[in-house]
Amino acid sequence: MSLIPWLRWSDTPPRLSSRSPAEMVLETLMMELAGQIREVERQQRERRRAVRKICTGVDYSWLASAPRPSYDLSPGERLQLEDVCAKIHPSYCGPAILRFRQLLAEREPEVQEVARLFRSVLQEALEKTKQEEEAHKLTRQWSLRPRGSLSSFKARARIAPFASDIRTISEDVERDAPPPPRTWSMPEFRAPQAD
């Protein structure tokens, strides 16, 4: 029997997923939440087991395994989280997961606090999205704004930093005094005098 049919590539092109990006983001984020809840539960069991072992001095975990309690989100809380997940832009899915994992590593929360942390990370991602949209909108408005030429700017504003409408005594004195001699390091510039 030949192995050639097994090694041949499929003649049909690979199908793309029929799910929308929002559905994939929702599923990815909710799977991440479920996985992190399981991981936090496991860590809590290990901590309790270590404390029990220190207190009693004996490890009976090999003898009998305790039933594993599992934390489940309430249906209302799950729907709220799914609603927020559906609003997350696909480009923020990865950074939101990384931020969630970072917060879990920093705080080592209880199982009941994981959903609250997840919600706060999602809210941060939504705020970043809104800020970027506003910034993009402002840059678009700025780029579409009609620009005036530099010549019209010169006509509108005359720059004269030392000009003033208020007459001062020092102005009269400066007009009558000869110009101060230049220092040796500076060349002497004089306007040509008309004959």
Disulfide bonds with the S-S distance in Angstrom:
none
